[in-house]
Amino acid sequence: MNSNHQVAGSVPVQAEDPRATAGRVLAMVAAHFTTKDPSDALEPHSLLVCVSAEAHKLADRPMFIGTAQMSRAALAEAPEAPEGITRGEFALLLLKAATACGFDWRSDDSEQTRALQAGGHA
């Protein structure tokens, strides 16, 4: 989808900063890991699968670049997963990385970040 996508009669939407978008994807993955089996060990493939799924969710919105670009950018910004870390513990590392990318998850009103706020993670 074009980052300058227009709806008839609307002003063009400017694309979000790619690094902030990577942070947004990481925050969405963190929300998923926090709400879905947070005490389970992080499986090696889970980060790849979740980053791809969350990027895909954003790809249909006009202000975001395509899924592959978002996935690559998010994975480049993601921290290394220490062996034996739980999904919930890794979510905290992902939130730090998302913040470092310039994404302010506390001001985001998406379902995923509302779940993080409700879970008390900062």
CNS distance restraints for C-alpha pairs under 8 A (distance, minus, plus):
assign (resid   1 and name CA) (resid   5 and name CA) 7.25 0.50 0.50
assign (resid   1 and name CA) (resid  59 and name CA) 7.38 0.50 0.50
assign (resid   1 and name CA) (resid  60 and name CA) 7.21 0.50 0.50
assign (resid   1 and name CA) (resid  62 and name CA) 6.93 0.50 0.50
assign (resid   1 and name CA) (resid  65 and name CA) 6.97 0.50 0.50
assign (resid   1 and name CA) (resid  66 and name CA) 6.52 0.50 0.50
assign (resid   2 and name CA) (resid  62 and name CA) 6.99 0.50 0.50
assign (resid   2 and name CA) (resid  65 and name CA) 7.26 0.50 0.50
assign (resid   3 and name CA) (resid  13 and name CA) 7.26 0.50 0.50
assign (resid   3 and name CA) (resid  14 and name CA) 6.79 0.50 0.50
assign (resid   3 and name CA) (resid  15 and name CA) 5.41 0.50 0.50
assign (resid   3 and name CA) (resid  62 and name CA) 5.86 0.50 0.50
assign (resid   3 and name CA) (resid  63 and name CA) 5.47 0.50 0.50
assign (resid   3 and name CA) (resid  64 and name CA) 6.04 0.50 0.50
assign (resid   3 and name CA) (resid  65 and name CA) 6.00 0.50 0.50
assign (resid   4 and name CA) (resid  12 and name CA) 5.54 0.50 0.50
assign (resid   4 and name CA) (resid  13 and name CA) 5.57 0.50 0.50
assign (resid   4 and name CA) (resid  14 and name CA) 6.12 0.50 0.50
assign (resid   4 and name CA) (resid  15 and name CA) 6.97 0.50 0.50
assign (resid   4 and name CA) (resid  62 and name CA) 7.09 0.50 0.50
assign (resid   4 and name CA) (resid  63 and name CA) 7.23 0.50 0.50
assign (resid   5 and name CA) (resid  12 and name CA) 6.29 0.50 0.50
assign (resid   5 and name CA) (resid  13 and name CA) 6.51 0.50 0.50
assign (resid   5 and name CA) (resid  62 and name CA) 5.49 0.50 0.50
assign (resid   5 and name CA) (resid  63 and name CA) 7.56 0.50 0.50
assign (resid   6 and name CA) (resid  10 and name CA) 6.22 0.50 0.50
assign (resid   6 and name CA) (resid  11 and name CA) 6.77 0.50 0.50
assign (resid   6 and name CA) (resid  12 and name CA) 5.19 0.50 0.50
assign (resid   6 and name CA) (resid  13 and name CA) 6.89 0.50 0.50
assign (resid   6 and name CA) (resid  62 and name CA) 7.86 0.50 0.50
assign (resid   7 and name CA) (resid  11 and name CA) 7.85 0.50 0.50
assign (resid   7 and name CA) (resid  12 and name CA) 7.93 0.50 0.50
assign (resid  13 and name CA) (resid  62 and name CA) 6.93 0.50 0.50
assign (resid  13 and name CA) (resid  63 and name CA) 5.90 0.50 0.50
assign (resid  14 and name CA) (resid  63 and name CA) 6.09 0.50 0.50
assign (resid  15 and name CA) (resid  62 and name CA) 7.82 0.50 0.50
assign (resid  15 and name CA) (resid  63 and name CA) 4.54 0.50 0.50
assign (resid  15 and name CA) (resid  64 and name CA) 5.84 0.50 0.50
assign (resid  15 and name CA) (resid  65 and name CA) 7.46 0.50 0.50
assign (resid  16 and name CA) (resid  20 and name CA) 6.93 0.50 0.50
assign (resid  16 and name CA) (resid  21 and name CA) 6.39 0.50 0.50
assign (resid  16 and name CA) (resid  63 and name CA) 6.09 0.50 0.50
assign (resid  16 and name CA) (resid  64 and name CA) 6.41 0.50 0.50
assign (resid  17 and name CA) (resid  21 and name CA) 6.19 0.50 0.50
assign (resid  18 and name CA) (resid  22 and name CA) 6.22 0.50 0.50
assign (resid  18 and name CA) (resid  65 and name CA) 7.95 0.50 0.50
assign (resid  18 and name CA) (resid  70 and name CA) 7.63 0.50 0.50
assign (resid  18 and name CA) (resid  73 and name CA) 7.52 0.50 0.50
assign (resid  19 and name CA) (resid  23 and name CA) 6.31 0.50 0.50
assign (resid  19 and name CA) (resid  73 and name CA) 7.10 0.50 0.50
assign (resid  19 and name CA) (resid  74 and name CA) 7.99 0.50 0.50
assign (resid  19 and name CA) (resid 101 and name CA) 5.53 0.50 0.50
assign (resid  19 and name CA) (resid 102 and name CA) 7.17 0.50 0.50
assign (resid  20 and name CA) (resid  24 and name CA) 6.12 0.50 0.50
assign (resid  20 and name CA) (resid  98 and name CA) 7.58 0.50 0.50
assign (resid  20 and name CA) (resid 101 and name CA) 5.36 0.50 0.50
assign (resid  20 and name CA) (resid 102 and name CA) 5.21 0.50 0.50
assign (resid  20 and name CA) (resid 103 and name CA) 4.90 0.50 0.50
assign (resid  21 and name CA) (resid  25 and name CA) 6.30 0.50 0.50
assign (resid  21 and name CA) (resid  64 and name CA) 7.42 0.50 0.50
assign (resid  21 and name CA) (resid  70 and name CA) 7.01 0.50 0.50
assign (resid  21 and name CA) (resid  74 and name CA) 7.85 0.50 0.50
assign (resid  21 and name CA) (resid 103 and name CA) 7.34 0.50 0.50
assign (resid  22 and name CA) (resid  26 and name CA) 6.28 0.50 0.50
assign (resid  22 and name CA) (resid  70 and name CA) 6.02 0.50 0.50
assign (resid  22 and name CA) (resid  71 and name CA) 7.54 0.50 0.50
assign (resid  22 and name CA) (resid  73 and name CA) 5.43 0.50 0.50
assign (resid  22 and name CA) (resid  74 and name CA) 4.21 0.50 0.50
assign (resid  22 and name CA) (resid  75 and name CA) 7.98 0.50 0.50
assign (resid  22 and name CA) (resid  77 and name CA) 7.12 0.50 0.50
assign (resid  22 and name CA) (resid  98 and name CA) 7.27 0.50 0.50
assign (resid  22 and name CA) (resid 101 and name CA) 7.14 0.50 0.50
assign (resid  23 and name CA) (resid  27 and name CA) 6.12 0.50 0.50
assign (resid  23 and name CA) (resid  74 and name CA) 6.59 0.50 0.50
assign (resid  23 and name CA) (resid  77 and name CA) 7.70 0.50 0.50
assign (resid  23 and name CA) (resid  97 and name CA) 6.85 0.50 0.50
assign (resid  23 and name CA) (resid  98 and name CA) 3.80 0.50 0.50
assign (resid  23 and name CA) (resid  99 and name CA) 6.68 0.50 0.50
assign (resid  23 and name CA) (resid 100 and name CA) 7.73 0.50 0.50
assign (resid  23 and name CA) (resid 101 and name CA) 5.24 0.50 0.50
assign (resid  23 and name CA) (resid 102 and name CA) 6.83 0.50 0.50
assign (resid  23 and name CA) (resid 103 and name CA) 5.20 0.50 0.50
assign (resid  24 and name CA) (resid  28 and name CA) 6.22 0.50 0.50
assign (resid  24 and name CA) (resid  98 and name CA) 6.46 0.50 0.50
assign (resid  24 and name CA) (resid 103 and name CA) 5.90 0.50 0.50
assign (resid  24 and name CA) (resid 105 and name CA) 7.32 0.50 0.50
assign (resid  25 and name CA) (resid  29 and name CA) 6.24 0.50 0.50
assign (resid  25 and name CA) (resid  51 and name CA) 6.58 0.50 0.50
assign (resid  25 and name CA) (resid  54 and name CA) 6.01 0.50 0.50
assign (resid  25 and name CA) (resid  55 and name CA) 6.00 0.50 0.50
assign (resid  25 and name CA) (resid  70 and name CA) 7.53 0.50 0.50
assign (resid  25 and name CA) (resid  71 and name CA) 7.88 0.50 0.50
assign (resid  25 and name CA) (resid  74 and name CA) 6.31 0.50 0.50
assign (resid  25 and name CA) (resid  98 and name CA) 7.97 0.50 0.50
assign (resid  26 and name CA) (resid  30 and name CA) 6.10 0.50 0.50
assign (resid  26 and name CA) (resid  51 and name CA) 7.07 0.50 0.50
assign (resid  26 and name CA) (resid  74 and name CA) 6.20 0.50 0.50
assign (resid  26 and name CA) (resid  78 and name CA) 7.14 0.50 0.50
assign (resid  26 and name CA) (resid  94 and name CA) 5.77 0.50 0.50
assign (resid  26 and name CA) (resid  95 and name CA) 6.91 0.50 0.50
assign (resid  26 and name CA) (resid  97 and name CA) 7.43 0.50 0.50
assign (resid  26 and name CA) (resid  98 and name CA) 5.67 0.50 0.50
assign (resid  27 and name CA) (resid  31 and name CA) 6.19 0.50 0.50
assign (resid  27 and name CA) (resid  94 and name CA) 6.50 0.50 0.50
assign (resid  27 and name CA) (resid  95 and name CA) 5.60 0.50 0.50
assign (resid  27 and name CA) (resid  98 and name CA) 5.86 0.50 0.50
assign (resid  27 and name CA) (resid 105 and name CA) 6.72 0.50 0.50
assign (resid  27 and name CA) (resid 112 and name CA) 7.87 0.50 0.50
assign (resid  27 and name CA) (resid 113 and name CA) 7.12 0.50 0.50
assign (resid  28 and name CA) (resid  32 and name CA) 6.32 0.50 0.50
assign (resid  28 and name CA) (resid  54 and name CA) 6.39 0.50 0.50
assign (resid  28 and name CA) (resid 112 and name CA) 5.65 0.50 0.50
assign (resid  28 and name CA) (resid 113 and name CA) 6.85 0.50 0.50
assign (resid  29 and name CA) (resid  33 and name CA) 6.18 0.50 0.50
assign (resid  29 and name CA) (resid  47 and name CA) 7.76 0.50 0.50
assign (resid  29 and name CA) (resid  50 and name CA) 5.96 0.50 0.50
assign (resid  29 and name CA) (resid  51 and name CA) 6.22 0.50 0.50
assign (resid  29 and name CA) (resid  54 and name CA) 6.63 0.50 0.50
assign (resid  29 and name CA) (resid  91 and name CA) 7.41 0.50 0.50
assign (resid  29 and name CA) (resid  94 and name CA) 7.70 0.50 0.50
assign (resid  30 and name CA) (resid  34 and name CA) 6.03 0.50 0.50
assign (resid  30 and name CA) (resid  88 and name CA) 7.76 0.50 0.50
assign (resid  30 and name CA) (resid  90 and name CA) 7.51 0.50 0.50
assign (resid  30 and name CA) (resid  91 and name CA) 4.17 0.50 0.50
assign (resid  30 and name CA) (resid  92 and name CA) 7.05 0.50 0.50
assign (resid  30 and name CA) (resid  94 and name CA) 5.80 0.50 0.50
assign (resid  30 and name CA) (resid  95 and name CA) 6.41 0.50 0.50
assign (resid  31 and name CA) (resid  35 and name CA) 6.17 0.50 0.50
assign (resid  31 and name CA) (resid  91 and name CA) 7.07 0.50 0.50
assign (resid  31 and name CA) (resid 112 and name CA) 5.28 0.50 0.50
assign (resid  31 and name CA) (resid 113 and name CA) 6.28 0.50 0.50
assign (resid  31 and name CA) (resid 115 and name CA) 6.46 0.50 0.50
assign (resid  31 and name CA) (resid 116 and name CA) 5.54 0.50 0.50
assign (resid  32 and name CA) (resid  36 and name CA) 5.76 0.50 0.50
assign (resid  32 and name CA) (resid  50 and name CA) 7.95 0.50 0.50
assign (resid  32 and name CA) (resid 112 and name CA) 7.09 0.50 0.50
assign (resid  33 and name CA) (resid  37 and name CA) 6.77 0.50 0.50
assign (resid  33 and name CA) (resid  38 and name CA) 5.62 0.50 0.50
assign (resid  33 and name CA) (resid  87 and name CA) 5.15 0.50 0.50
assign (resid  33 and name CA) (resid  88 and name CA) 5.73 0.50 0.50
assign (resid  33 and name CA) (resid  90 and name CA) 7.82 0.50 0.50
assign (resid  33 and name CA) (resid  91 and name CA) 5.94 0.50 0.50
assign (resid  34 and name CA) (resid  38 and name CA) 5.02 0.50 0.50
assign (resid  34 and name CA) (resid  87 and name CA) 6.78 0.50 0.50
assign (resid  34 and name CA) (resid  88 and name CA) 4.94 0.50 0.50
assign (resid  34 and name CA) (resid  91 and name CA) 6.25 0.50 0.50
assign (resid  34 and name CA) (resid 116 and name CA) 7.14 0.50 0.50
assign (resid  34 and name CA) (resid 119 and name CA) 7.88 0.50 0.50
assign (resid  35 and name CA) (resid 115 and name CA) 7.35 0.50 0.50
assign (resid  37 and name CA) (resid  87 and name CA) 7.10 0.50 0.50
assign (resid  37 and name CA) (resid  88 and name CA) 7.86 0.50 0.50
assign (resid  38 and name CA) (resid  86 and name CA) 6.45 0.50 0.50
assign (resid  38 and name CA) (resid  87 and name CA) 4.76 0.50 0.50
assign (resid  38 and name CA) (resid  88 and name CA) 4.19 0.50 0.50
assign (resid  38 and name CA) (resid  89 and name CA) 7.66 0.50 0.50
assign (resid  39 and name CA) (resid  86 and name CA) 5.54 0.50 0.50
assign (resid  39 and name CA) (resid  87 and name CA) 6.26 0.50 0.50
assign (resid  39 and name CA) (resid  88 and name CA) 6.13 0.50 0.50
assign (resid  40 and name CA) (resid  86 and name CA) 5.38 0.50 0.50
assign (resid  40 and name CA) (resid  87 and name CA) 6.00 0.50 0.50
assign (resid  40 and name CA) (resid  88 and name CA) 7.95 0.50 0.50
assign (resid  41 and name CA) (resid  84 and name CA) 5.96 0.50 0.50
assign (resid  41 and name CA) (resid  85 and name CA) 5.75 0.50 0.50
assign (resid  41 and name CA) (resid  86 and name CA) 4.14 0.50 0.50
assign (resid  41 and name CA) (resid  87 and name CA) 5.89 0.50 0.50
assign (resid  42 and name CA) (resid  46 and name CA) 6.72 0.50 0.50
assign (resid  42 and name CA) (resid  84 and name CA) 7.01 0.50 0.50
assign (resid  42 and name CA) (resid  85 and name CA) 5.98 0.50 0.50
assign (resid  42 and name CA) (resid  86 and name CA) 5.12 0.50 0.50
assign (resid  42 and name CA) (resid  87 and name CA) 4.88 0.50 0.50
assign (resid  42 and name CA) (resid  90 and name CA) 7.63 0.50 0.50
assign (resid  43 and name CA) (resid  47 and name CA) 7.82 0.50 0.50
assign (resid  45 and name CA) (resid  49 and name CA) 6.29 0.50 0.50
assign (resid  46 and name CA) (resid  50 and name CA) 5.94 0.50 0.50
assign (resid  47 and name CA) (resid  51 and name CA) 5.91 0.50 0.50
assign (resid  48 and name CA) (resid  52 and name CA) 6.20 0.50 0.50
assign (resid  48 and name CA) (resid  75 and name CA) 7.71 0.50 0.50
assign (resid  49 and name CA) (resid  53 and name CA) 6.19 0.50 0.50
assign (resid  50 and name CA) (resid  54 and name CA) 6.01 0.50 0.50
assign (resid  51 and name CA) (resid  55 and name CA) 5.98 0.50 0.50
assign (resid  51 and name CA) (resid  71 and name CA) 5.86 0.50 0.50
assign (resid  51 and name CA) (resid  74 and name CA) 7.13 0.50 0.50
assign (resid  51 and name CA) (resid  75 and name CA) 7.37 0.50 0.50
assign (resid  52 and name CA) (resid  56 and name CA) 6.07 0.50 0.50
assign (resid  52 and name CA) (resid  67 and name CA) 7.06 0.50 0.50
assign (resid  52 and name CA) (resid  68 and name CA) 7.70 0.50 0.50
assign (resid  52 and name CA) (resid  71 and name CA) 5.60 0.50 0.50
assign (resid  53 and name CA) (resid  57 and name CA) 6.45 0.50 0.50
assign (resid  54 and name CA) (resid  58 and name CA) 6.63 0.50 0.50
assign (resid  55 and name CA) (resid  59 and name CA) 6.15 0.50 0.50
assign (resid  55 and name CA) (resid  66 and name CA) 7.93 0.50 0.50
assign (resid  55 and name CA) (resid  67 and name CA) 5.16 0.50 0.50
assign (resid  55 and name CA) (resid  68 and name CA) 7.79 0.50 0.50
assign (resid  55 and name CA) (resid  70 and name CA) 5.83 0.50 0.50
assign (resid  55 and name CA) (resid  71 and name CA) 5.91 0.50 0.50
assign (resid  56 and name CA) (resid  60 and name CA) 7.37 0.50 0.50
assign (resid  56 and name CA) (resid  66 and name CA) 7.87 0.50 0.50
assign (resid  56 and name CA) (resid  67 and name CA) 5.16 0.50 0.50
assign (resid  58 and name CA) (resid  64 and name CA) 6.51 0.50 0.50
assign (resid  58 and name CA) (resid  67 and name CA) 7.56 0.50 0.50
assign (resid  59 and name CA) (resid  64 and name CA) 5.90 0.50 0.50
assign (resid  59 and name CA) (resid  65 and name CA) 6.29 0.50 0.50
assign (resid  59 and name CA) (resid  66 and name CA) 5.21 0.50 0.50
assign (resid  59 and name CA) (resid  67 and name CA) 5.42 0.50 0.50
assign (resid  60 and name CA) (resid  64 and name CA) 7.68 0.50 0.50
assign (resid  65 and name CA) (resid  69 and name CA) 6.65 0.50 0.50
assign (resid  65 and name CA) (resid  70 and name CA) 6.62 0.50 0.50
assign (resid  66 and name CA) (resid  70 and name CA) 6.28 0.50 0.50
assign (resid  67 and name CA) (resid  71 and name CA) 5.99 0.50 0.50
assign (resid  68 and name CA) (resid  72 and name CA) 6.15 0.50 0.50
assign (resid  69 and name CA) (resid  73 and name CA) 6.12 0.50 0.50
assign (resid  70 and name CA) (resid  74 and name CA) 6.00 0.50 0.50
assign (resid  71 and name CA) (resid  75 and name CA) 6.07 0.50 0.50
assign (resid  72 and name CA) (resid  76 and name CA) 6.12 0.50 0.50
assign (resid  73 and name CA) (resid  77 and name CA) 6.47 0.50 0.50
assign (resid  74 and name CA) (resid  78 and name CA) 6.08 0.50 0.50
assign (resid  77 and name CA) (resid  97 and name CA) 6.62 0.50 0.50
assign (resid  77 and name CA) (resid  98 and name CA) 7.95 0.50 0.50
assign (resid  77 and name CA) (resid 101 and name CA) 7.63 0.50 0.50
assign (resid  78 and name CA) (resid  94 and name CA) 6.47 0.50 0.50
assign (resid  78 and name CA) (resid  97 and name CA) 6.32 0.50 0.50
assign (resid  79 and name CA) (resid  93 and name CA) 6.83 0.50 0.50
assign (resid  79 and name CA) (resid  94 and name CA) 6.86 0.50 0.50
assign (resid  79 and name CA) (resid  97 and name CA) 6.91 0.50 0.50
assign (resid  81 and name CA) (resid  85 and name CA) 6.96 0.50 0.50
assign (resid  81 and name CA) (resid  90 and name CA) 6.93 0.50 0.50
assign (resid  85 and name CA) (resid  89 and name CA) 6.28 0.50 0.50
assign (resid  85 and name CA) (resid  90 and name CA) 6.41 0.50 0.50
assign (resid  86 and name CA) (resid  90 and name CA) 6.13 0.50 0.50
assign (resid  87 and name CA) (resid  91 and name CA) 6.11 0.50 0.50
assign (resid  88 and name CA) (resid  92 and name CA) 6.83 0.50 0.50
assign (resid  89 and name CA) (resid  93 and name CA) 6.98 0.50 0.50
assign (resid  90 and name CA) (resid  94 and name CA) 6.24 0.50 0.50
assign (resid  91 and name CA) (resid  95 and name CA) 6.20 0.50 0.50
assign (resid  92 and name CA) (resid  96 and name CA) 6.41 0.50 0.50
assign (resid  92 and name CA) (resid 121 and name CA) 7.57 0.50 0.50
assign (resid  92 and name CA) (resid 122 and name CA) 7.99 0.50 0.50
assign (resid  93 and name CA) (resid  97 and name CA) 6.31 0.50 0.50
assign (resid  94 and name CA) (resid  98 and name CA) 6.04 0.50 0.50
assign (resid  95 and name CA) (resid  99 and name CA) 6.12 0.50 0.50
assign (resid  96 and name CA) (resid 100 and name CA) 6.18 0.50 0.50
assign (resid  97 and name CA) (resid 101 and name CA) 6.30 0.50 0.50
assign (resid  98 and name CA) (resid 102 and name CA) 6.72 0.50 0.50
assign (resid  98 and name CA) (resid 103 and name CA) 5.58 0.50 0.50
assign (resid  98 and name CA) (resid 104 and name CA) 7.78 0.50 0.50
assign (resid  98 and name CA) (resid 105 and name CA) 7.85 0.50 0.50
assign (resid  99 and name CA) (resid 103 and name CA) 5.08 0.50 0.50
assign (resid  99 and name CA) (resid 104 and name CA) 6.05 0.50 0.50
assign (resid  99 and name CA) (resid 105 and name CA) 7.41 0.50 0.50
assign (resid 104 and name CA) (resid 108 and name CA) 6.72 0.50 0.50
assign (resid 105 and name CA) (resid 113 and name CA) 6.18 0.50 0.50
assign (resid 106 and name CA) (resid 113 and name CA) 7.14 0.50 0.50
assign (resid 106 and name CA) (resid 117 and name CA) 7.38 0.50 0.50
assign (resid 108 and name CA) (resid 113 and name CA) 6.41 0.50 0.50
assign (resid 108 and name CA) (resid 114 and name CA) 7.86 0.50 0.50
assign (resid 109 and name CA) (resid 113 and name CA) 6.56 0.50 0.50
assign (resid 109 and name CA) (resid 114 and name CA) 6.37 0.50 0.50
assign (resid 110 and name CA) (resid 114 and name CA) 6.21 0.50 0.50
assign (resid 111 and name CA) (resid 115 and name CA) 6.26 0.50 0.50
assign (resid 112 and name CA) (resid 116 and name CA) 6.57 0.50 0.50
assign (resid 113 and name CA) (resid 117 and name CA) 6.24 0.50 0.50
assign (resid 114 and name CA) (resid 118 and name CA) 6.12 0.50 0.50
assign (resid 115 and name CA) (resid 119 and name CA) 6.13 0.50 0.50
assign (resid 116 and name CA) (resid 120 and name CA) 6.46 0.50 0.50
assign (resid 116 and name CA) (resid 121 and name CA) 5.82 0.50 0.50
assign (resid 117 and name CA) (resid 121 and name CA) 6.12 0.50 0.50
assign (resid 117 and name CA) (resid 122 and name CA) 7.44 0.50 0.50
